[in-house]
Amino acid sequence: MKKFLIVGLGNIGPEYEGTRHNAGFMAADALVESCGGTWQSGRYGDMATVRVKNCELMVLKPSTFMNLSGVAVRYWMNHERLPLENLLVVVDDIALPFGAIRLRTGGADAGHNGLKNIAEQLGNQRYSRLRFGVGNDFPRGGQIDYVLGRFPEEERKLMPERLTIAADAIKAFCLSGPQFAMTHYNNK
């Protein structure tokens, strides 16, 4: 059975629930729920292990806060002895319109502190990431308040559908590989 580590990035605590920066947590929740899994507290975060056909998905929501996400990722990658190609990090992205999905097998952190810390901890940026668009409707200098703000009502209504697509893209990544997932889900 092929094993994957799926990491949804976000910040823990009720003050961050429902914020744009927690889109990775939301996608992880949608994935686990769609597979009938349950969360348990574990080392460096909440973990759920689910099966999708012949794949075992270890889904992690790090408790290290966004800027130290790499500590949790490195620990679980080493603990499970997983190859880098079996890691998928799900993250919010202000460069994409709300709800857009973009899967990549590597690349720059684009100023995202969670991705930056993961690259530092792993020693490279050649890991896959699924970016979930949160839009960029903020004034100059307002990025931090924007990503730590909550989605407006009209976007909250669309979230279940967009998160289902993100969960399906994650499953496709594990079952059929990154090329298939990118072809079928990017910009969907």
ZIFEN-V702305 format. One record per run of one state. SS is the DSSP state (hx for helix, st for strand, lp for the rest). FROM is the first residue (numbers start at 1). TO is the last residue. If there is no record, write none. Layout:
BEGIN
[[SS	FROM	TO] [SS	FROM	TO]]
END
This chain:
BEGIN
[[lp	1	1] [st	2	8] [lp	9	13] [hx	14	16] [lp	17	18] [st	19	19] [hx	20	34] [lp	35	39] [st	40	42] [lp	43	44] [st	45	52] [lp	53	54] [st	55	62] [lp	63	65] [hx	66	80] [lp	81	83] [hx	84	86] [st	87	93] [lp	94	100] [st	101	104] [lp	105	112] [hx	113	122] [lp	123	127] [st	128	133] [lp	134	142] [hx	143	147] [lp	148	149] [st	150	150] [lp	151	152] [hx	153	176] [lp	177	177] [hx	178	185] [lp	186	188]]
END
